[in-house]
C-alpha cells in the first residue's frame, strides 16, 4: 500500500548523478518537509535541511560509502532532487535514504536532503 496518495502533496524530478543534464525520473509523487532544526543537530556527521517521503518503489540513491576496515562513513552528493518537478524548482542533494516501516504495508522511503 505504501503512503496514501493524499499525503504526497507535490512532485519531484530525480537526476543521476547530481547535476545531470536531464532527469532520470520526472513527476514522482512526494511530500517535502523542512527539517532544519533536527538536521542541524547532526548524528554521526549527517547534515540535512529537509526530508522527502516517497513510495518504496522509487529508485533514489544517496552518496554514502564506508571506509574499509572502519565504521567511518564518507558522504558525497547522491542523486539530485528538484521540487516541485518541472521548471523553476528548488534543487537538493540526497544525503541519506532510509526505508521506514520495512516489511509492512506502510513501507516508504524517507530521503534526507541538503538544499543546494
VOBA-1610 file (N, C-alpha, C; in pm, whole numbers, padded with zeros to 5 digits, always signed):
BEGIN
Unk+00082-00119+00000Unk+00000+00000+00000Unk+00086+00125+00000Unk+00191+00130+00081Unk+00281+00243+00086Unk+00212+00366+00146Unk+00253+00485+00104Unk+00199+00609+00157Unk+00068+00642+00086Unk-00036+00679+00159Unk-00160+00721+00092Unk-00133+00840+00000Unk-00188+00836-00118Unk-00162+00942-00217Unk-00203+01080-00167Unk-00298+01088-00076Unk-00342+01218-00023Unk-00231+01286+00058Unk-00132+01210+00106Unk-00021+01267+00183Unk+00095+01312+00094Unk+00095+01267-00031Unk+00201+01304-00125Unk+00154+01429-00199Unk+00191+01545-00145Unk+00129+01671-00183Unk+00196+01746-00297Unk+00309+01696-00348Unk+00377+01763-00459Unk+00447+01657-00543Unk+00529+01700-00638Unk+00606+01607-00720Unk+00752+01651-00721Unk+00839+01558-00762Unk+00980+01591-00777Unk+01034+01521-00901Unk+01148+01572-00946Unk+01224+01509-01053Unk+01355+01462-00993Unk+01404+01346-01034Unk+01527+01287-00981Unk+01632+01285-01092Unk+01751+01339-01060Unk+01863+01344-01154Unk+01976+01256-01102Unk+02035+01177-01189Unk+02150+01094-01152Unk+02253+01104-01260Unk+02376+01145-01222Unk+02422+01189-01091Unk+02378+01332-01063Unk+02413+01383-00946Unk+02382+01521-00913Unk+02437+01610-01024Unk+02354+01702-01073Unk+02396+01795-01178Unk+02379+01742-01319Unk+02320+01625-01334Unk+02299+01569-01468Unk+02214+01664-01552Unk+02233+01659-01683Unk+02163+01748-01774Unk+02017+01716-01794Unk+01979+01592-01771Unk+01838+01553-01786Unk+01798+01460-01673Unk+01669+01461-01636Unk+01625+01380-01522Unk+01620+01231-01554Unk+01645+01152-01451Unk+01628+01007-01458Unk+01480+00973-01452Unk+01407+01043-01365Unk+01264+01021-01344Unk+01198+01157-01320Unk+01077+01174-01374Unk+01004+01301-01354Unk+00866+01273-01294Unk+00812+01377-01230Unk+00675+01371-01178Unk+00652+01269-01069Unk+00753+01245-00984Unk+00742+01148-00875Unk+00661+01211-00761Unk+00555+01146-00720Unk+00472+01195-00609Unk+00553+01190-00479Unk+00547+01299-00401Unk+00627+01307-00279Unk+00568+01407-00181Unk+00629+01411-00063Unk+00596+01512+00038Unk+00727+01569+00089Unk+00746+01701+00073Unk+00867+01769+00118Unk+00839+01834+00253Unk+00930+01811+00350Unk+00914+01865+00485Unk+01042+01939+00525Unk+01033+02070+00560Unk+01151+02140+00611Unk+01189+02080+00746Unk+01319+02058+00769Unk+01362+01991+00892Unk+01497+02045+00939Unk+01518+02174+00923Unk+01645+02235+00959Unk+01678+02218+01107Unk+01581+02224+01192Unk+01606+02213+01336Unk+01668+02077+01370Unk+01606+01969+01323Unk+01662+01836+01351Unk+01790+01812+01271Unk+01793+01860+01147Unk+01909+01839+01062Unk+02032+01913+01109Unk+02012+02019+01185Unk+02124+02097+01236Unk+02192+02025+01352Unk+02121+01938+01419Unk+02178+01857+01527Unk+02224+01727+01465Unk+02345+01726+01415Unk+02393+01616+01332Unk+02411+01489+01413Unk+02388+01378+01346Unk+02407+01246+01403Unk+02517+01180+01320Unk+02632+01159+01378Unk+02741+01096+01304Unk+02786+01174+01183Unk+02771+01306+01186Unk+02816+01388+01075Unk+02714+01410+00966Unk+02597+01353+00977Unk+02493+01371+00875Unk+02424+01505+00897Unk+02418+01586+00792Unk+02354+01717+00799Unk+02250+01724+00688Unk+02131+01776+00721Unk+02026+01791+00621Unk+01942+01913+00651Unk+01867+01959+00551Unk+01780+02075+00569Unk+01632+02039+00553Unk+01603+01932+00481Unk+01466+01889+00452Unk+01465+01737+00444Unk+01346+01680+00449Unk+01334+01540+00411Unk+01216+01525+00317Unk+01220+01417+00242Unk+01121+01388+00139Unk+01069+01248+00164Unk+00937+01231+00167Unk+00878+01098+00178Unk+00832+01055+00039Unk+00867+00930+00003Unk+00836+00874-00129Unk+00787+00731-00113Unk+00718+00682-00213Unk+00681+00540-00213Unk+00807+00455-00219Unk+00799+00336-00164Unk+00915+00248-00151Unk+00970+00202-00285Unk+00895+00211-00392Unk+00940+00163-00523Unk+01025+00265-00600Unk+01035+00387-00551Unk+01110+00492-00621Unk+01259+00462-00615Unk+01327+00471-00731Unk+01470+00450-00740Unk+01542+00581-00709Unk+01600+00590-00590Unk+01672+00711-00548Unk+01791+00665-00463Unk+01906+00731-00481Unk+02028+00686-00417Unk+02099+00800-00343Unk+02157+00764-00226Unk+02242+00859-00156Unk+02386+00834-00201Unk+02479+00916-00153Unk+02619+00903-00192Unk+02705+00852-00078Unk+02647+00780+00016Unk+02719+00735+00135Unk+02797+00606+00107Unk+02923+00603+00154Unk+03004+00482+00149Unk+03072+00465+00285Unk+03132+00349+00305Unk+03203+00321+00430Unk+03347+00289+00396Unk+03439+00343+00475Unk+03581+00314+00456Unk+03608+00172+00504Unk+03674+00092+00420Unk+03705-00048+00453Unk+03784-00053+00583Unk+03744-00145+00672Unk+03815-00166+00797Unk+03780-00068+00907Unk+03684+00022+00882Unk+03642+00117+00985Unk+03490+00126+00984Unk+03438+00198+01081Unk+03295+00226+01080Unk+03268+00370+01037Unk+03369+00436+00981Unk+03357+00575+00938Unk+03279+00585+00807Unk+03182+00674+00804Unk+03103+00696+00684Unk+03159+00814+00606Unk+03157+00802+00474Unk+03200+00908+00385Unk+03079+00954+00305Unk+03062+01084+00293Unk+02946+01139+00223Unk+02988+01211+00097Unk+02913+01188-00008Unk+02929+01259-00135Unk+02788+01291-00182Unk+02778+01374-00284Unk+02646+01403-00338Unk+02584+01275-00391Unk+02462+01248-00348Unk+02385+01140-00407Unk+02309+01197-00526Unk+02194+01141-00552Unk+02111+01193-00659Unk+02074+01338-00631Unk+02029+01407-00733Unk+01974+01542-00719Unk+01823+01531-00729Unk+01754+01603-00642Unk+01608+01608-00644Unk+01567+01753-00666Unk+01471+01774-00755Unk+01417+01908-00779Unk+01269+01907-00745Unk+01231+01997-00653Unk+01094+02004-00603Unk+01043+02146-00623Unk+00922+02168-00672Unk+00839+02066-00737Unk+00901+02027-00870Unk+00853+01918-00925Unk+00902+01875-01055Unk+00876+01982-01159Unk+00963+01990-01259Unk+00944+02086-01367Unk+01030+02209-01352Unk+01006+02307-01438Unk+01086+02429-01441Unk+01065+02512-01315Unk+01168+02587-01277Unk+01158+02678-01163Unk+01159+02609-01028Unk+01214+02491-01020Unk+01212+02415-00896Unk+01337+02438-00812Unk+01331+02399-00685Unk+01443+02410-00593Unk+01524+02281-00599Unk+01657+02295-00598Unk+01747+02180-00610Unk+01795+02134-00472Unk+01802+02002-00456Unk+01850+01941-00332Unk+01946+01827-00366Unk+02047+01805-00280Unk+02133+01688-00289Unk+02081+01583-00192Unk+02077+01458-00236Unk+02034+01349-00150Unk+02150+01314-00056Unk+02125+01322+00075Unk+02226+01294+00176Unk+02216+01149+00223Unk+02095+01103+00250Unk+02074+00971+00309Unk+01936+00922+00271Unk+01924+00793+00241Unk+01794+00732+00211Unk+01767+00626+00316Unk+01650+00633+00377Unk+01610+00542+00484Unk+01480+00473+00444Unk+01470+00344+00469Unk+01344+00273+00447Unk+01271+00268+00579Unk+01148+00319+00581Unk+01067+00323+00702Unk+00957+00218+00695Unk+00919+00165+00809Unk+00814+00063+00821Unk+00842-00058+00733Unk+00969-00098+00726Unk+01012-00208+00638Unk+00933-00335+00666Unk+00889-00398+00558Unk+00818-00525+00567Unk+00671-00512+00601Unk+00620-00390+00608Unk+00478-00371+00637Unk+00408-00314+00514Unk+00277-00307+00519Unk+00202-00248+00407Unk+00223-00097+00400Unk+00279-00037+00506Unk+00304+00107+00508Unk+00449+00143+00480Unk+00525+00053+00416Unk+00665+00079+00387Unk+00681+00199+00293Unk+00779+00287+00323Unk+00808+00401+00236Unk+00953+00441+00254Unk+01001+00530+00166Unk+01137+00581+00177Unk+01133+00723+00230Unk+01222+00751+00324Unk+01243+00888+00372Unk+01382+00928+00322Unk+01388+01039+00251Unk+01510+01084+00187Unk+01552+01216+00252Unk+01670+01217+00316Unk+01720+01337+00380Unk+01797+01417+00276Unk+01768+01548+00271Unk+01817+01635+00165Unk+01894+01754+00220Unk+01986+01805+00138Unk+02055+01931+00166Unk+02020+02025+00052Unk+01963+02139+00086Unk+01926+02234-00017Unk+02052+02285-00087Unk+02046+02288-00220Unk+02164+02329-00299Unk+02166+02479-00316
//
